[in-house]
């Protein structure tokens, strides 16, 4: 049965201020919706004045917005300085996670010297290796593989078919989505006489608390030192994190990004989708990197960085690329022309 909440019940739990205006202060809501799709019983959020028209046309029963935007609607409101974060918290309140009964499926395989905590869910065909340490409330989805000597902290969730390789350490309240692989060998080879000699990858992956790792993302183990993902990091789908990388606390990285070996990314960074970060460089705290950018050297100052060409029609792009290719030559011509003009001016003045 759908649960109804009054705005005052919501603010009692999440904070914020109710402003019902001239309408019924006992307004009840049961679901979150976008402004455009909201119906009676929905609560929407407004975070950008470019959506003012949608706000004024919405059929929502209530809206979450900033105090300075209150005048834009007559609907009952919850006022907060950060509507988007409030929306996230309210979504969790209105959509509580599914509760799983404690069980170990009959087809799951548990290794030697792996004690099971009192609260634990292991679904069908999961494999847990030897000497694994599982925290209370861990949930392991169907088909997951956890190799020997792994540690997984309390209340961490592994979605179906996630893989955690030997010796990896995962903190508490983490969420590993389907298909992610933690602790695979890093890409390490030494060249000798035209052939490649594999370098054993003997480091680990160490992941902090409250870390999310998206579907089909890979985090490689260190060659010598550990690959480290600090607390609160959020990784999207299809990200490659190479060996010996360190990602600072509360950094967020969007899908299809690639981080080469031994790169160090600071805390509270935002890395756009498909960004490429070369190896052995350092990015300080508080850096934002635009989607599709290739970062080829260290970044020493916080700020937003972009390294890509804007899109154009193909023919225009070809001309732009040709101009860039000849930029040094054209710059030299311009310098010679400037010198010639200055020489003529001087001759004229004399």
C-alpha positions as CSV (number, residue, x, y, z in Angstrom):
1,X,0.0,0.0,0.0
2,X,1.3,3.5,-0.9
3,X,2.1,5.6,2.1
4,X,1.0,9.2,2.2
5,X,3.1,11.9,3.8
6,X,2.1,15.5,4.8
7,X,4.6,18.2,4.0
8,X,5.1,18.7,7.8
9,X,5.9,15.0,8.2
10,X,8.5,15.2,5.5
11,X,10.2,18.3,7.0
12,X,10.1,16.7,10.4
13,X,12.2,13.9,9.0
14,X,14.4,15.8,6.4
15,X,14.4,19.4,7.5
16,X,13.3,22.4,5.4
17,X,10.4,24.7,5.9
18,X,6.8,24.3,4.8
19,X,5.1,27.2,3.1
20,X,1.5,26.3,2.2
21,X,0.6,29.8,1.1
22,X,-3.2,30.1,0.8
23,X,-3.7,26.4,0.2
24,X,-4.3,23.5,2.5
25,X,-1.3,22.9,4.8
26,X,-2.3,19.3,5.2
27,X,-1.5,18.5,1.6
28,X,-0.4,14.8,1.3
29,X,2.0,13.3,-1.3
30,X,3.1,9.8,-2.0
31,X,5.5,10.0,-4.9
32,X,8.2,12.1,-6.6
33,X,7.7,13.3,-10.2
34,X,9.2,15.7,-12.7
35,X,7.4,19.0,-13.1
36,X,6.2,17.9,-16.5
37,X,4.8,14.5,-15.6
38,X,3.5,15.2,-12.1
39,X,-0.1,14.5,-11.1
40,X,-2.2,15.0,-8.0
41,X,-0.4,13.4,-5.1
42,X,3.0,14.1,-6.6
43,X,5.7,16.4,-5.2
44,X,8.3,17.8,-7.7
45,X,11.4,19.9,-7.3
46,X,12.4,23.1,-9.0
47,X,16.1,23.9,-9.2
48,X,16.6,26.2,-12.2
49,X,14.7,29.2,-13.5
50,X,14.8,28.0,-17.0
51,X,12.0,25.6,-16.0
52,X,9.8,28.3,-14.7
53,X,7.2,27.6,-17.4
54,X,7.1,24.0,-16.4
55,X,6.7,25.0,-12.7
56,X,3.8,27.2,-13.5
57,X,2.1,24.5,-15.6
58,X,2.7,21.5,-13.3
59,X,-0.1,19.5,-11.8
60,X,2.0,18.5,-8.8
61,X,0.4,18.8,-5.4
62,X,3.6,20.4,-3.9
63,X,7.0,21.6,-5.0
64,X,10.5,21.7,-3.4
65,X,12.3,24.9,-4.2
66,X,14.6,27.6,-2.8
67,X,13.1,30.5,-0.7
68,X,14.0,33.0,-3.4
69,X,11.8,31.2,-5.9
70,X,8.7,31.0,-3.7
71,X,7.0,33.8,-5.6
72,X,7.0,31.7,-8.8
73,X,4.2,29.4,-7.7
74,X,1.1,29.3,-5.5
75,X,1.5,25.6,-4.8
76,X,2.4,24.4,-1.3
77,X,6.1,24.3,-1.0
78,X,9.0,22.9,1.0
79,X,11.7,25.6,1.1
80,X,15.3,24.5,1.2
81,X,18.7,25.9,0.0
82,X,19.4,22.8,-2.0
83,X,16.3,21.4,-3.7
84,X,18.3,18.7,-5.7
85,X,19.8,17.2,-2.6
86,X,16.5,17.4,-0.8
87,X,14.9,15.6,-3.7
88,X,17.5,12.8,-3.3
89,X,16.7,12.4,0.4
90,X,13.0,12.5,-0.1
91,X,13.3,9.9,-2.8
92,X,14.9,7.6,-0.3
93,X,12.2,8.3,2.2
94,X,9.4,7.6,-0.2
95,X,11.1,4.6,-1.8
96,X,12.7,2.7,1.0
97,X,15.0,-0.2,-0.1
98,X,13.7,-3.7,-0.4
99,X,14.2,-5.7,2.8
100,X,15.9,-9.1,2.3
101,X,15.4,-12.0,4.5
102,X,18.6,-13.5,5.9
103,X,19.5,-16.6,4.0
104,X,22.3,-18.5,2.2
105,X,20.9,-20.1,-1.0
106,X,21.4,-23.9,-1.3
107,X,23.4,-23.4,-4.5
108,X,25.8,-20.9,-3.0
109,X,29.4,-22.2,-2.3
110,X,31.2,-21.0,0.8
111,X,34.9,-21.7,1.3
112,X,36.9,-22.8,4.3
113,X,37.5,-20.6,7.3
114,X,34.8,-18.1,6.2
115,X,32.6,-17.3,9.2
116,X,29.1,-16.1,8.4
117,X,27.7,-13.1,10.3
118,X,24.2,-13.4,11.9
119,X,22.7,-11.1,9.2
120,X,23.6,-12.1,5.7
121,X,22.1,-12.7,2.3
122,X,23.8,-14.9,-0.3
123,X,21.8,-15.6,-3.4
124,X,21.9,-18.5,-5.9
125,X,25.1,-19.6,-7.5
126,X,27.3,-17.1,-5.6
127,X,30.8,-18.3,-4.7
128,X,32.6,-17.1,-1.6
129,X,36.3,-18.2,-1.2
130,X,38.4,-19.2,1.7
131,X,39.2,-16.9,4.6
132,X,36.7,-14.3,3.5
133,X,35.6,-11.7,6.1
134,X,32.0,-10.6,5.7
135,X,30.5,-7.8,7.8
136,X,27.0,-8.0,9.3
137,X,24.2,-7.2,6.8
138,X,26.2,-7.9,3.7
139,X,24.1,-8.8,0.6
140,X,25.7,-10.9,-2.1
141,X,23.7,-11.2,-5.3
142,X,23.2,-14.2,-7.6
143,X,26.3,-15.4,-9.5
144,X,28.8,-13.2,-7.6
145,X,32.3,-14.4,-7.2
146,X,34.3,-13.4,-4.1
147,X,37.8,-14.9,-4.1
148,X,40.0,-15.9,-1.2
149,X,41.2,-13.5,1.6
150,X,38.7,-10.7,0.7
151,X,37.2,-8.4,3.3
152,X,33.7,-6.8,2.8
153,X,32.4,-4.4,5.4
154,X,29.0,-4.3,7.0
155,X,25.9,-3.5,4.9
156,X,27.7,-3.6,1.6
157,X,25.7,-4.8,-1.4
158,X,27.0,-6.8,-4.3
159,X,24.6,-6.9,-7.2
160,X,24.4,-10.1,-9.3
161,X,27.6,-11.2,-11.1
162,X,29.9,-8.7,-9.4
163,X,33.4,-10.1,-8.9
164,X,35.9,-9.3,-6.1
165,X,39.3,-10.8,-6.7
166,X,41.7,-12.2,-4.0
167,X,42.9,-10.0,-1.2
168,X,40.6,-7.0,-2.0
169,X,39.2,-4.9,0.9
170,X,35.8,-3.2,0.6
171,X,34.5,-0.9,3.3
172,X,31.0,-0.6,4.9
173,X,27.8,0.6,3.1
174,X,29.3,0.2,-0.4
175,X,27.3,-0.7,-3.4
176,X,28.9,-2.7,-6.3
177,X,26.7,-3.0,-9.3
178,X,26.4,-5.9,-11.7
179,X,29.4,-6.9,-13.8
180,X,31.9,-4.7,-11.9
181,X,35.3,-6.4,-11.3
182,X,37.4,-5.4,-8.4
183,X,41.0,-6.5,-8.2
184,X,41.8,-7.8,-11.7
185,X,45.5,-7.7,-12.7
186,X,46.7,-4.3,-13.8
187,X,48.2,-3.9,-17.3
188,X,51.8,-4.4,-16.4
189,X,54.4,-5.8,-18.9
190,X,58.1,-5.2,-19.4
191,X,59.7,-5.3,-22.8
192,X,62.6,-7.6,-23.4
193,X,64.1,-8.4,-26.9
194,X,60.9,-7.5,-28.7
195,X,58.6,-9.6,-26.3
196,X,56.5,-8.7,-23.3
197,X,57.3,-10.1,-19.9
198,X,54.3,-10.0,-17.5
199,X,54.8,-8.2,-14.2
200,X,53.0,-9.9,-11.4
201,X,50.4,-7.6,-9.9
202,X,50.9,-8.2,-6.1
203,X,49.1,-5.1,-4.7
204,X,45.5,-5.0,-3.7
205,X,42.4,-2.9,-4.2
206,X,41.4,-1.1,-1.0
207,X,38.0,0.6,-1.1
208,X,36.7,2.9,1.7
209,X,33.2,3.3,3.1
210,X,30.0,4.5,1.2
211,X,31.6,3.9,-2.2
212,X,29.4,3.1,-5.2
213,X,30.9,1.3,-8.2
214,X,28.8,1.1,-11.4
215,X,28.0,-1.7,-13.7
216,X,30.9,-3.1,-15.7
217,X,33.4,-0.8,-14.1
218,X,36.8,-2.3,-13.4
219,X,39.3,-1.4,-10.7
220,X,42.7,-3.1,-11.2
221,X,44.9,-4.2,-8.3
222,X,48.2,-2.5,-7.8
223,X,51.4,-3.7,-9.2
224,X,53.3,-3.2,-6.0
225,X,51.3,-0.6,-3.9
226,X,47.6,-0.8,-3.5
227,X,45.0,0.8,-5.8
228,X,43.0,3.0,-3.3
229,X,39.4,4.3,-3.6
230,X,38.7,6.6,-0.6
231,X,35.4,7.1,1.3
232,X,32.4,8.4,-0.5
233,X,33.6,8.0,-4.1
234,X,31.0,7.4,-6.7
235,X,31.9,5.7,-10.0
236,X,29.5,5.4,-12.9
237,X,29.2,2.5,-15.3
238,X,32.0,1.4,-17.7
239,X,34.9,3.2,-16.0
240,X,38.5,1.8,-16.2
241,X,40.6,2.5,-13.1
242,X,44.1,1.2,-13.7
243,X,46.7,-0.2,-11.2
244,X,48.1,2.0,-8.5
245,X,45.5,4.8,-9.0
246,X,44.3,6.7,-5.9
247,X,40.9,8.5,-6.0
248,X,40.3,10.9,-3.2
249,X,37.3,11.0,-0.9
250,X,33.9,12.1,-2.3
251,X,35.1,12.4,-5.9
252,X,32.5,11.5,-8.6
253,X,33.4,10.1,-12.0
254,X,30.9,9.7,-14.9
255,X,30.6,6.8,-17.3
256,X,33.3,5.7,-19.8
257,X,36.1,7.6,-18.2
258,X,39.6,6.0,-18.2
259,X,42.2,6.6,-15.5
260,X,45.7,5.3,-16.4
261,X,48.1,3.8,-13.9
262,X,49.5,5.6,-10.9
263,X,47.3,8.7,-11.4
264,X,46.3,10.5,-8.2
265,X,43.0,12.3,-8.1
266,X,42.2,14.5,-5.2
267,X,39.1,14.9,-3.0
268,X,35.8,16.4,-4.1
269,X,36.7,16.3,-7.8
270,X,34.1,15.9,-10.6
271,X,35.2,14.0,-13.7
272,X,32.9,14.1,-16.7
273,X,32.0,11.2,-18.9
274,X,34.5,9.8,-21.3
275,X,37.3,11.9,-19.8
276,X,40.8,10.4,-20.2
277,X,43.4,10.9,-17.4
278,X,46.9,9.9,-18.3
279,X,49.1,8.0,-15.9
280,X,51.6,9.2,-13.2
281,X,50.0,12.6,-12.9
282,X,48.4,14.4,-9.9
283,X,45.1,16.3,-9.8
284,X,44.5,18.4,-6.7
285,X,41.3,18.6,-4.6
286,X,38.3,20.4,-6.0
287,X,38.9,20.0,-9.8
288,X,36.1,19.6,-12.3
289,X,37.0,18.0,-15.7
290,X,34.6,18.5,-18.6
291,X,33.3,15.4,-20.4
292,X,35.5,14.1,-23.2
293,X,38.6,15.9,-22.0
294,X,42.1,14.3,-22.1
295,X,44.2,15.4,-19.2
296,X,47.9,15.0,-20.2
297,X,49.6,16.8,-17.3
298,X,49.1,17.4,-13.6
299,X,46.6,20.0,-12.4
300,X,47.9,22.0,-9.5
301,X,45.0,24.5,-9.0
302,X,41.3,23.9,-8.3
303,X,38.9,24.9,-11.0
304,X,37.2,23.6,-14.2
305,X,39.3,22.3,-17.0
306,X,38.3,21.4,-20.6
307,X,40.4,19.8,-23.3
308,X,38.3,19.2,-26.4
309,X,37.1,20.8,-29.6
310,X,33.5,21.9,-30.0
311,X,31.5,19.9,-32.5
312,X,30.9,21.4,-36.0
313,X,29.6,20.2,-39.3
314,X,32.1,17.8,-40.7
315,X,33.4,20.1,-43.5
316,X,33.9,23.0,-41.0
317,X,35.7,20.7,-38.6
318,X,38.1,19.6,-41.4
319,X,39.0,23.2,-42.1
320,X,39.4,23.9,-38.4
321,X,41.6,20.9,-38.0
322,X,43.7,22.0,-41.0
323,X,44.1,25.5,-39.5
324,X,45.2,24.0,-36.2
325,X,47.7,21.7,-37.9
326,X,49.3,24.8,-39.6
327,X,49.0,27.1,-36.6
328,X,52.7,27.2,-35.9
329,X,53.5,27.9,-39.5
330,X,50.9,30.6,-39.7
331,X,52.0,32.1,-36.5
332,X,55.6,32.4,-37.9
333,X,54.2,34.1,-41.1
334,X,52.2,36.5,-38.9
335,X,55.3,37.4,-36.9
336,X,57.3,38.0,-40.1
337,X,54.5,40.2,-41.4
338,X,54.4,42.2,-38.2
339,X,58.2,42.7,-38.4
340,X,57.9,43.9,-42.0
341,X,55.1,46.3,-41.1
342,X,57.1,47.7,-38.2
343,X,60.1,48.1,-40.5
344,X,58.0,50.0,-43.1
345,X,56.5,52.2,-40.4
346,X,60.0,53.0,-39.0
347,X,61.3,53.8,-42.5
348,X,58.3,56.1,-43.1
349,X,58.8,57.9,-39.8
350,X,62.5,58.4,-40.6
